Amino acid sequence: MSADTVRTEVFDRRREQRGWYFYDWACSVYSTSVLTVFLGPYLTSVAKSAADADGYVHPLGIPVRAGSFFAYSVSLSVIAAVLVMPMVGAAADRTGRKKPLLGVTAYVGAAATTGMFFLDGDRYLLGGLLLIVANAAQSVGMMLYNSYLPQIAPPEERDAVSSRGWAFGYAAGSLVLIANLVLYLAHDSFGVSETTAVRICLATAGLWWGAFTLVPLTRLRDRASTGPKQTTAPGFRQLAATVRDMRRHPLTLAFLLAYLVYNDGIQTVISQASVYGSEELGLGQSTLIGAVLLVQVLAVAGALGMGRLARTYGAKRTILGSLVAWTVTLAAGYFLPPGAPVWFFVLASGIGLVLGGSQALSRSLFSHLVPPGKEAEYFSAYEMSDRGMSWLGPLLFGITYQLTGSYRDAIISLVAFFVIGFVLLARVPVRQAISEAGNPVPQRI
């Protein structure tokens, strides 16, 4: 192969990788501004305005407490994603046409998010429907996006590429969240009401998602399928078929189990940290939103920094180190004094620095364990572990609080997920797992 050919291939690969980063840049704004900050409180207020005298709304004639409507809608979106992801993943692998599927899911999600501008008055059913569509579409889109990683990056580049993708996502989330907070906190200065400001923040996340999705759709390439021909079965049948296939690669399944456990801990910390801050530490809403923004900003540095550490120590050791850091951070959180926002920001800094890196390197390590030609199908299982199976952590958090009446005991109970995840991951022989999946083993992993 001539030097000119090599340079052309490297240029094309770099160009495709840069296009790939931009999907994280496009859709992460939905996760940050819509799902984490604005939609939950706003949809709950809309549901309460539509509630009867006893505080219930009645979607499809079913009595639902207004304060639970948002949580139930998120749960339904997860069920929808679990049903759709295996089918879409198998279809993508069978046809090799991931890009059209990514485009459809991205623009369905972006359109649903933009439509949240019309969520006002007592239109709680509209809000629930748009949330279910947008959240399920984002999960399916991220599955397809993740499945590109083994195709656009050779083994030695994968940790760095995955880390940059996460960094792009957190950077976009930080940038748009800052703009949204300016509009929300100073809405009178812009001549709009508080509710209108929230609706604008929701809709702009959808417009951002749709606009920047054009970049990956322009630069990513479809590839011919290299795996065995397969059929696509409906819903849970396809999921069962994927799991049966994964049983032929028990070490890949062992990694996925470890990831499921420690990622459950990560997702629970993310979702319950604000509850801990408000209920146990007595901190105000502005402090909690500021902490969310700080996590987003520092996660950029954390993702890139841990990507560099992986070059020296390997992805597995770096992830294990991050799990130790998560444990130390939670232990420190247990001793935080109430009414002290500075220390809560210190805790948020610790979370931000390990959050992006542990997620990015987990994705890149898993990409080595996927049999060639089954990227989307296997990443559908990975995405379900990421989004659909994180229920044990909140359950343990809730039970611990119910038994002890202490959010400090509840937050420290989550250490179990990081300890067990550490033990399970440490026992996975990743070099053997990569080899048995039929992939080349990187020099450092």
Secondary structure, 3 states (H helix, E strand, C coil): CCHHHHHHHHHHHHHHHHHHHHHHHHHHHHHHHHHHHHHHHHHHHHHHHCCCCCCEECHHHCCEEHHHHHHHHHHHHHHHHHHHHHHHHHHHHHHCCHHHHHHHHHHHHHHHHHHHHHCCCCCHHHHHHHHHHHHHHHHHHHHHHHHCHHHHCCHHHHHHHHHHHHHHHHHHHHHHHHHHHHHHHCCCCCCCCHHHHHHHHHHHHHHHHHHHHHHHHHHCCCCCCCCCCCCCCCHHHHHHHHHHHHCCCHHHHHHHHHHHHHHHHHHHHHHHHHHHHHHHCCCCHHHHHHHHHHHHHHHHHHHHHHHHHHHHHCHHHHHHHHHHHHHHHHHHHHCCCCCCHHHHHHHHHHHHHHHHHHHHHHHHHHHHCCCCCCHHHHHHHHHHHHHCCCCHHHHHHHHHHHHHCCHHHHHHHCHHHHHHHHHHHHCCCHHHHHHHCCCCCCCCC
